């Protein structure tokens, strides 16, 4: 059984660092205009961001359920969401997001999954996430204005290609393809395009919350680069490093004083909310009230 007390200690440390780093990051950029910028916030867009996050999470759970059907298993939607968010939670509190897999294996073992089936489920979900990203990447170049953002585009291509090489050369991936019923995999791939589009809309919603004028596609593609550039960071949840990289990418056409707020709010919607929900599931799983 996973050591919940260790998870809880790590989570408390993460929360402290998250609050401190977020506040400092906002102050670095906003300075004396902190309260003035807060007054700009259109909270209807914050609600829209929450709705967008909820829809994305439910659809992501549905996608996992479809993949499980292709593996001749039947995850219900709530368990699928628990699987995803508990993995997100443990990814937040461990370097390189490495803590999710052992817990997810333990969780689905309770529902009769073999280890090979769980690994297949995770690998196939990764393929469904990265396939739209790889498809979208060639359209990004026209929306990047600076040399450094184009360097991050090149880095994003490397990340995607390394991921694909990794899964295609692994025996586990070949085993996953042997196990999956392809009509379910095709359906999961098909719905992944709108699912990941929901996800890549967070930056646009956050920018609109501050009444910042930007085209939807420009914000969409910038988030794609920000997302891919912040995978696999050494700090737990990429905390600090991801904020720095994202700030460099987003700042090329954004008033400096808004950068901290935008990055912190975007990171909340795109990662931390799911992690916080995952913490609730892990808490409940261990029978702690």
Order of alpha helices (4+ residues) and beta strands (2+ residues): alpha-alpha-alpha-alpha-alpha-alpha-alpha-alpha-alpha-alpha-alpha-alpha-alpha-alpha
